[in-house]
Amino acid sequence: MTTPLKDLAIQCALENKWKEAAEINKQILDENPRELDSLNRLAYSYLKMGQYKEAKNTYSEVLSLDPTNPIATKNMKKLTSLASQKGNSGNHQIQTNHMDNVFIQEAGKTKTVELTNLADKKTLLILQHGDEVILIVKRSRIFVQTIDKLFIGMLPDSLGIRLVAFIQGGNEYQACIKSVDDKNVTVFIKEVKRSKKFVNQPSFT
């Protein structure tokens, strides 16, 4: 069950207000320092603000409490990748969820949708706000996968059938996780290329 502070922390993350999200998660942790979800959210806020040392320390704290925590494990790997980038190229930026800034609604070109036929909870726990996902056409339906090709869920048939025709006709789309918990996954889909065939047809109504 979420609390008002947790809801506010999640909302700030959805709006890319990372400083505010960090402060709210710190408030939650003042009352319960072992609250894993808030620790993960705090660490991720640090990561998004470029405070990699703080992010690493906070993820380490998560792993000390839960050594197999999938979110902390995943993001520690990202931080290790960052250290490698620094050593090899001098590029101090980490490639994390490059679609964070696309949550801008455009009439006919974007759609937020809740997935159906979800994967197991273990897979869902690995997912985070902003993670890029891939739309795959299979048997006249659209399957949603991670970039590592793990199945997440499916678009509802009412939307999937429509997009199959557009994709097969040459349209291109990007998608990413907008919100996720162990029972629900919502994705944000954006049309990035419209073929001449559909020049006057919006992807979404």
N, C-alpha and C positions, 0 to 999 in steps of 0.2 A: 504494500500500500504506500502510495506517495504522500508526502506532506506538502503544505504550501511552499516551503523553502525549496524542497526538491523540485517541485513543478517550476518554480521560478528559475532555478539553476538550469534546468533542461531548456526552458524557453530562451534564456540568454544564449545558450549554446546554439540553438536553432537560428538565432539572429546574429550569430558570430560576435556576440558581445563577450569576448573571452575574459576581459578584466573583471567585469561584473560577475560573470559565472564563477571565476576563481574566488572572489570575495564571499559569495553566497555559500559555496561549498566549504570554505573555511569556517563559516558560521555553523554549518551543520556538524562539522568535525569537532568544533569546540565542545559540543554536547556529546558526541559519540565518535571518538578518535579512531575507532576500528570499523567504521562504516565503509565497506569496500566500494560500493557504488559511488559514494561521494569522493573517496580517495582517487578512484579512476577518473572521475570527472575533473577533479582538481588537477591531476597530472596532465590530462589532455588539454586543459586550458593553458597550462604552462607551455606545453608543446606547441600549441597554436600561436602563442605569443613569442615564441622563440627563446623561452627560458628553459633551455634543454637540461641544464644541471638540476634545476628544481623538478623538472618532469621526471628525470631519471631517479632522483632520490625518492620521489613520491611513488613511482611505480615499484621501486625496490621495497618500499614499505608495504605495498599491496602484496607483493610476492612473499614477504616475510610472514604475512598473515595467511595467504592462500598461494602456495608455491605453484599451483597449476592454473592460476587465474588466466583465462584466455585473452582478455583485453590487455592486461599488463604485459603478458608474454609477447603479444603481437607488437605492442608499441615499444617495448624495450628493443625489439629487433629493428624498428625504425630508427631508434636513437643510435644503435650500433652502426646502422647504415650511414647516419649523419656523420658520426666520427670518422668513418671511412672516407666520406666525401671531403671532409676537411683535410684529411691527410693526403688525398690524391689530387684534389683539384683546387682547393682553396674555396670551393663553393660551400658556404655555411648554411645554405638553406636546405631544409628537408622537404621532400616531396610528399606532403600529406594532404590527401583529399583536395585535389586541385579544383574540384567543382564546388567548393564551399561558397563561392560568390555567385552561383547561378540561381539561387533561390529567389529569383525575381519573376513574378508572374507576367506572362505576355499572352494576351488573348489569342487563342487559336494555336499557340506554339508551345505552351507548357501545360502540364497536368500533374497534380498530386493524387496518388492512388494507393489504396491499401491492397497488398498482395493476398492471394488465396493459396491454398494447398502448401502451406509453409513447411520448411525443413524442420528438423528436430531442434530442440532448445539449445543443444550444444553448438550447433552452427549459428543460431541466432545470437548467442552470447558473444560471438566473435565480432559481430557487426557493430559499426559505430556511425553516428551522424556524419554525413559527408562522404562516406565511402563510395567510390565509384562502383557501379554494377553494370552488367552487360545484358542486353536484351537478345535472346536467341529464339528464332522461329523454329518450332517443331510441331509437326502434325497440325498445322493451321492454328497453333496457339503460341503464345509468347512466354517463354521461360526466363526467369531472372536469375543470373548467376553472379558470383563474385568474380573479380578479375583472375582469380586462381581456379575458376570454373567449378566452384562449389555451388550446388543448387540451393537457392534461397526460397523461391516461391514462383507463382505465376500471376500474370495480369488477369483480371477478371475477363471472362469471355467477351462481354459487351465491348470492352476496349481492345482486347487482344486481337479479335477478328478484324477490327478496323485498322489497327496498326500493321497487321500482317500485310494487308493490301498496299499500304503506303510504303513499307519497307521493301517489299518485292518490286515495287514500282520505282524505287530509287531514292526515297527519302532516307535521311540518316538522323539518328537520335542519340542523345547522351542521357544517362540516368544515374542517380545516386540516392543513397539512403537519406531520407528526411527525418524519420524517427523509427526507433526500434525498441522493443522489449522482448520478453520471452514468449509473448503470445501474438504480437502484432508487428508488422513491418510496413512502413509507408515509404514509397519512393517518389522522387520528383523526376519527371521526364521532360526533356527539352528537345524540340525539333532544331537541329543544327544545319540541315540542308533539305531544301524542298526541290524535288525534281520538276522539270518542265511539264511533265504529265499532270502534276497536281498544283500547278502554279496558283490557281485560284481556289484551292481547296484547303481549308485549315485542318491541321492534324487532329485538333480537339475542339469539341463543340461545347 
